[in-house]
C-alpha cells in the first residue's frame, strides 16, 4: 500500500485496488464468477435442448435455490467462526467436483451410455450440489473481503467487487454461448474446470489465513438468531433486502432467455450468450461511473429509482421483437441493477458489526437466493401457465408496483444521505 494521505485516499477511485490481497481476492472472484456464468448458460441451453419445456428452466433455479437457502444461515455461522481462507478452498473444490460430473454426464458419450432421463436427473443433482456450495460461498466471500480492506474503503471496495463480478458476467455468458455453438459442451466444461482451478490458486497462494473474530459462547441457534434479529431490527438493511428480493423475484427474465433466443428472436446459442452478457455490460459501465460518482448521496432515493428503472427495462424487453433492441433493454436492466447492488452492499458493509458479518451476509444471501433462483422458478412456471411474453410483462409490472408501495412506506428514508445513514 502506497503512502496516501487519508483525504486523498477517500477521493482515489482506485484506492481498494492498491491492496495486493484485494487484487488476489478479485482475481478469485472473477474466475469463480466467470466459470459459474459459463456453466449457467451451458446447462440452461443444454437442458432446454433436451426437454423443450419452459418449466425445466424454472426447475434449474429451484434445484439451486433449495439447498442454497437451506444452508445459507448455517454457512454464515461457519464463516464467522472459521478461517475464511480454508473455508473458501473447500467451497471451490466442491464447485470443481460438480463441474467435473456435469462435464462427464453431458458429453455425447455420457448421453449415449446413460440415456436422456438419467443425464437430466444427474444434471439437476449437480445443480443442487452447486446450490450447497453457493450457500457457503456468499457469506465467506463477504467476511473475507471485509478483513482484507479497511473500513474507510468499504464503499470503494464494494464498487470494485461488484464491478469485477459484472465483468465476469459479461465475458462468461458470451464465451459460454459461443463456445457451446462452435466447440460443443465438453469444451465448455474444460474451460469451466480450468477457471475454477485458477481461482483455487489465487486463494491458496496469495491470500493470508484470517482466524475467526467470532468465538461462539452459546448454542448455534442463538448465534444464528442474532444475525436474523440484527437484520430485522435495522430498517435500512431490511428495506433494501426486501425491495431487492421482491423486485428481482418478479422481474427476473434471465431464466427465460433460452426461450427468447431459440423461439422468439431465433438467434441460437450465440445470441443467448450475448443476451446473457448484455445486462452485465450495462452494469460494468455503470460500475466504473459509480466508482467516480458513488450513489450514496441519497441512497434510498437512488435505490428506488434504480429498481423502478430495472422494472421498466424488463417490460421493454418483453415487448421487443428485435434482437438489437432486446440487447439495449437488457443493457439498461443491468445498469439499473448495478446501482441497486452497490447501494445494498455498501449499506451492509457500513452497518454490520465485524463479528456478525458472516451471519448477516447469510441472511442477505437468503434474500438474494430467494429472489434469483426461486424467481427463476416463478418465471418458468408463469411462462408455462400464461406464456413467455405475458409472464415477463407481468413480472416487470409487479416490480414497478413493489417500488411504489415501498416508497409509500419509506418516505422518511428518501431524503437521508450517507452520513445520516451511518447515524440511523
C-alpha positions in Angstrom: 0.0 0.0 0.0 1.4 3.4 -1.0 1.7 6.3 1.4 -1.5 8.2 0.6 -3.0 10.9 2.8 -6.4 10.0 4.3 -8.2 12.8 2.5 -6.6 11.9 -0.8 -7.3 8.2 -0.3 -11.0 8.9 0.1 -11.0 10.7 -3.3 -9.0 8.0 -5.0 -11.3 5.7 -7.1 -8.6 3.0 -7.2 -7.7 3.0 -3.5 -9.0 -0.5 -2.8 -7.1 -1.9 -5.8 -3.8 -0.7 -4.1 -4.1 -3.6 -1.6 -2.3 -6.7 -3.1 -4.6 -9.2 -1.2 -7.7 -7.5 -2.5 -6.4 -7.8 -6.1 -5.9 -11.6 -5.5 -9.4 -11.8 -4.0 -10.8 -10.0 -7.0 -9.0 -12.4 -9.3 -10.6 -15.3 -7.5 -14.0 -13.6 -7.6 -13.6 -13.0 -11.4 -12.5 -16.6 -12.2 -15.2 -18.2 -10.0 -18.0 -16.0 -11.4 -16.7 -16.5 -15.0 -16.9 -20.3 -14.5 -20.3 -20.1 -12.9 -21.7 -17.9 -15.7 -20.4 -20.1 -18.4 -21.9 -23.1 -16.6 -25.2 -21.4 -16.2 -25.6 -20.7 -19.9 -24.4 -24.1 -21.0 -26.6 -26.0 -18.5 -29.7 -23.9 -19.2 -29.3 -24.3 -23.0 -28.5 -28.0 -22.9 -31.4 -28.9 -20.7 -33.8 -26.8 -22.8 -32.5 -28.5 -25.9 -33.2 -31.9 -24.3 -36.6 -31.1 -22.9 -38.1 -28.2 -24.9 -40.1 -27.4 -21.7 -40.1 -23.8 -20.1 -40.7 -25.4 -16.7 -37.4 -27.3 -17.0 -35.6 -23.9 -16.9 -37.5 -22.9 -13.8 -36.6 -26.2 -12.2 -32.9 -25.3 -12.6 -33.4 -22.3 -10.4 -35.4 -24.3 -7.9 -32.8 -27.1 -7.7 -30.1 -24.5 -6.9 -32.2 -22.3 -4.6 -33.5 -25.1 -2.2 -30.1 -26.2 -0.9 -28.6 -22.7 -1.0 -31.4 -21.1 1.1 -31.4 -24.1 3.4 -27.7 -23.9 4.3 -27.1 -20.2 4.0 -27.7 -19.3 7.6 -25.5 -22.2 8.8 -22.9 -21.1 6.2 -22.9 -17.6 7.7 -22.4 -19.1 11.2 -19.5 -21.3 9.9 -18.0 -18.3 8.1 -17.9 -16.2 11.3 -16.3 -19.0 13.4 -13.9 -20.4 10.8 -10.7 -19.5 9.0 -12.0 -17.7 5.8 -9.2 -18.9 3.5 -9.6 -22.6 4.4 -13.4 -22.4 4.0 -13.1 -20.8 0.6 -10.7 -23.5 -0.6 -13.3 -26.2 0.3 -16.1 -24.3 -1.5 -14.1 -24.0 -4.7 -13.2 -27.7 -4.5 -16.9 -28.6 -4.2 -17.6 -26.5 -7.3 -14.8 -28.2 -9.2 -16.3 -31.6 -8.3 -19.8 -30.7 -9.5 -18.5 -29.2 -12.8 -16.4 -32.3 -13.5 -19.5 -34.5 -13.1 -21.6 -32.2 -15.2 -19.0 -32.3 -17.9 -18.8 -36.1 -17.9 -22.6 -36.8 -18.0 -23.5 -34.1 -20.5 -20.9 -35.3 -23.1 -22.0 -37.3 -26.1 -20.6 -40.4 -24.6 -22.4 -39.8 -21.3 -25.7 -39.2 -23.1 -25.3 -42.4 -25.2 -24.3 -44.5 -22.2 -26.8 -43.2 -19.6 -29.7 -42.0 -21.7 -31.5 -38.7 -21.7 -33.6 -39.2 -18.5 -30.7 -40.2 -16.2 -28.5 -37.4 -17.6 -31.0 -34.7 -16.9 -31.5 -36.2 -13.4 -27.8 -36.1 -12.6 -27.5 -32.6 -14.0 -30.2 -31.4 -11.6 -28.5 -33.2 -8.8 -25.2 -31.4 -9.5 -27.1 -28.1 -9.7 -28.4 -29.0 -6.3 -24.7 -29.6 -5.2 -23.7 -26.2 -6.6 -26.5 -24.6 -4.6 -25.0 -26.1 -1.4 -21.6 -24.7 -2.3 -23.1 -21.2 -3.0 -24.8 -21.3 0.4 -21.4 -21.1 2.0 -19.7 -19.0 -0.7 -21.5 -15.7 -0.3 -21.0 -15.2 3.5 -17.5 -16.5 3.3 -16.6 -14.1 0.5 -18.3 -11.2 2.2 -16.4 -11.7 5.5 -13.1 -12.3 3.8 -13.3 -9.1 1.8 -14.1 -7.1 4.9 -11.0 -8.4 6.6 -8.7 -7.6 3.6 -10.0 -4.0 3.2 -10.0 -1.2 6.0 -13.5 0.1 6.9 -12.9 3.5 5.4 -12.6 1.9 1.9 -15.7 -0.3 2.1 -17.7 1.8 -0.4 -14.8 1.7 -2.9 -14.1 -2.0 -2.4 -17.8 -2.8 -2.8 -17.9 -0.9 -6.1 -14.9 -2.8 -7.4 -16.1 -6.1 -6.1 -19.5 -5.6 -7.8 -17.7 -4.4 -11.0 -15.5 -7.4 -11.3 -18.5 -9.7 -10.8 -20.2 -7.9 -13.6 -17.2 -8.1 -15.9 -17.1 -11.8 -15.4 -20.8 -11.9 -16.0 -20.2 -10.2 -19.4 -17.5 -12.5 -20.6 -18.8 -15.7 -19.1 -22.2 -15.9 -20.9 -20.8 -14.7 -24.2 -18.0 -17.3 -24.0 -20.4 -20.0 -22.9 -22.8 -19.4 -25.8 -20.1 -19.1 -28.5 -18.1 -22.0 -27.2 -21.1 -24.2 -27.0 -22.1 -23.3 -30.6 -18.7 -23.8 -32.1 -16.9 -26.4 -29.9 -19.6 -28.3 -28.0 -20.5 -28.8 -24.4 -17.3 -30.8 -23.5 -15.1 -27.9 -24.4 -17.2 -25.6 -22.2 -16.6 -27.8 -19.2 -12.9 -28.0 -19.9 -12.9 -24.1 -19.7 -15.1 -24.1 -16.5 -12.9 -26.6 -14.6 -9.7 -24.7 -15.7 -11.1 -21.4 -14.4 -12.1 -22.9 -11.1 -8.6 -24.4 -10.7 -7.1 -20.9 -11.3 -9.5 -19.4 -8.7 -8.3 -22.0 -6.2 -4.6 -21.0 -6.9 -5.5 -17.3 -6.2 -6.8 -18.1 -2.7 -4.4 -20.9 -1.9 -1.1 -18.9 -2.5 -2.0 -15.2 -2.5 -4.4 -14.6 0.4 -3.5 -14.9 4.1 -5.2 -17.0 6.7 -7.7 -15.0 8.7 -8.6 -16.5 12.0 -12.2 -16.0 13.2 -13.1 -12.9 15.2 -16.3 -14.6 16.5 -16.0 -17.3 19.1 -19.5 -18.7 19.9 -20.3 -18.8 23.6 -23.9 -20.0 23.1 -25.6 -22.7 21.0 -25.8 -22.4 17.3 -29.5 -21.5 17.2 -28.9 -18.5 19.4 -26.0 -17.4 17.3 -28.0 -17.6 14.1 -30.9 -15.8 15.7 -28.6 -12.8 16.5 -27.9 -12.3 12.8 -31.6 -12.6 11.9 -32.6 -10.1 14.7 -30.0 -7.6 13.6 -31.3 -7.5 10.0 -35.0 -7.3 11.0 -34.2 -4.6 13.6 -32.4 -2.4 11.1 -35.0 -0.8 8.9 -32.5 0.4 6.3 -31.0 -3.0 5.7 -34.3 -4.9 5.9 -35.9 -2.4 3.5 -33.0 -2.7 0.9 -33.1 -6.5 1.1 -36.9 -6.8 0.8 -37.0 -4.4 -2.1 -34.4 -6.3 -4.0 -35.9 -9.7 -3.2 -39.4 -8.9 -4.4 -38.4 -6.9 -7.4 -36.0 -9.5 -8.8 -38.4 -12.3 -7.8 -41.0 -10.9 -10.2 -38.7 -9.0 -12.6 -36.1 -11.6 -13.5 -36.3 -12.6 -17.1 -32.8 -14.3 -17.2 -34.3 -17.8 -16.7 -36.4 -17.5 -19.9 -33.6 -16.2 -22.1 -33.1 -19.6 -23.8 -36.8 -19.4 -24.9 -36.3 -15.9 -26.3 -33.1 -16.9 -28.1 -34.5 -20.2 -29.5 -38.2 -19.5 -30.2 -38.9 -15.7 -30.2 -35.8 -13.9 -31.5 -34.3 -17.1 -33.2 -30.7 -16.2 -32.6 -29.4 -19.5 -31.3 -26.9 -20.2 -28.6 -24.6 -17.4 -29.9 -27.4 -14.9 -29.4 -28.2 -16.4 -26.0 -24.6 -15.7 -24.9 -24.8 -12.0 -26.0 -28.2 -11.7 -24.3 -26.9 -13.0 -21.0 -23.9 -10.7 -21.3 -25.8 -7.5 -22.2 -27.1 -6.8 -18.6 -23.5 -7.2 -17.3 -22.1 -4.8 -20.0 -24.5 -2.1 -18.7 -23.6 -3.0 -15.2 -19.9 -2.7 -15.7 -20.1 0.7 -17.4 -22.3 1.9 -14.6 -19.9 0.4 -12.0 -17.0 2.4 -13.4 -19.1 5.6 -13.3 -20.2 4.8 -9.7 -16.5 4.3 -8.7 -16.0 8.0 -9.5 -19.5 9.2 -8.5 -20.9 6.9 -5.7 -24.7 6.8 -5.5 -24.7 7.3 -1.7 -25.6 11.0 -1.5 -29.3 10.0 -1.3 -29.0 6.2 -1.2 -32.7 5.3 -0.6 -34.0 7.7 -3.3 -31.4 6.3 -5.7 -32.3 2.7 -4.8 -36.0 3.3 -5.5 -35.2 5.0 -8.8 -32.8 2.2 -9.8 -35.3 -0.6 -9.1 -38.0 1.3 -11.0 -35.7 1.6 -14.0 -35.0 -2.1 -13.7 -38.7 -2.9 -13.9 -39.2 -0.6 -16.9 -36.3 -2.3 -18.7 -37.9 -5.7 -18.1 -41.2 -4.6 -19.6 -39.4 -3.1 -22.7 -37.5 -6.4 -23.2 -40.8 -8.4 -23.1 -42.3 -6.1 -25.8 -39.3 -6.2 -28.1 -39.2 -8.4 -31.2 -35.8 -7.1 -32.4 -32.6 -8.7 -31.2 -30.6 -5.5 -31.0 -33.4 -3.6 -29.2 -33.6 -6.5 -26.8 -29.9 -6.2 -26.1 -30.4 -2.5 -25.4 -33.2 -3.2 -22.9 -31.1 -5.8 -21.2 -28.2 -3.4 -21.1 -30.3 -0.9 -19.1 -31.6 -3.6 -16.9 -28.0 -4.4 -15.8 -27.2 -0.7 -15.5 -30.1 0.0 -13.1 -29.5 -3.3 -11.2 -25.8 -2.4 -10.6 -26.8 0.8 -8.8 -29.0 -1.3 -6.5 -26.2 -3.7 -5.9 -23.7 -1.0 -4.9 -26.1 0.7 -2.6 -27.2 -2.6 -0.9 -23.7 -3.9 -0.5 -22.3 -0.6 0.9 -25.1 -0.4 3.4 -24.4 -4.0 4.5 -20.7 -3.2 4.9 -21.2 0.0 6.8 -24.0 -1.0 9.1 -22.9 -4.6 10.1 -20.6 -5.2 13.1 -17.4 -7.1 12.3 -18.2 -10.1 14.4 -21.6 -10.6 12.7 -20.7 -10.2 9.1 -21.0 -13.9 8.2 -24.4 -14.3 9.7 -25.8 -11.0 8.4 -24.4 -11.9 4.9 -26.1 -15.2 5.2 -29.4 -13.5 5.8 -28.7 -11.3 2.8 -27.9 -14.5 0.8 -31.2 -16.0 1.7 -33.0 -12.8 0.3 -30.8 -12.8 -2.8 -31.2 -16.6 -3.5 -34.9 -16.4 -2.9 -35.2 -13.6 -5.5 -32.9 -15.1 -8.1 -33.3 -18.8 -8.1 -36.9 -19.1 -6.8 -37.6 -16.1 -9.1 -36.3 -18.3 -11.9 -38.7 -21.0 -11.0 -41.5 -18.4 -10.8 -40.6 -17.2 -14.3 -40.6 -20.7 -15.7 -43.9 -21.7 -14.0 -45.6 -18.4 -15.1 -44.3 -18.9 -18.6 -45.8 -22.4 -18.6 -49.2 -21.1 -17.5 -49.6 -17.8 -19.3 -46.9 -17.8 -22.0 -43.4 -16.5 -22.1 -44.0 -12.8 -23.1 -47.0 -12.2 -20.8 -45.0 -13.6 -17.9 -42.2 -11.1 -18.5 -44.6 -8.2 -18.8 -46.4 -9.4 -15.6 -43.0 -9.5 -13.7 -41.9 -6.1 -14.8 -45.3 -4.6 -13.8 -45.1 -6.2 -10.4 -41.6 -4.7 -9.9 -43.0 -1.2 -10.5 -45.9 -1.8 -8.1 -43.4 -3.0 -5.4 -41.3 0.1 -5.8 -44.4 2.3 -5.5 -45.6 0.5 -2.4 -42.1 0.6 -0.9 -41.9 4.4 -1.5 -45.2 4.9 0.3 -44.0 3.0 3.4 -40.4 4.5 3.5 -40.9 8.2 2.5 -38.9 9.2 5.6 -35.8 7.4 4.4 -35.8 9.1 0.9 -34.0 12.4 1.9 -31.3 10.7 4.1 -27.7 11.0 3.0 -24.8 8.7 3.8 -23.8 10.5 7.0 -27.4 10.2 8.3 -27.5 6.5 7.3 -24.5 5.9 9.5 -26.2 7.6 12.4 -29.5 5.9 11.7 
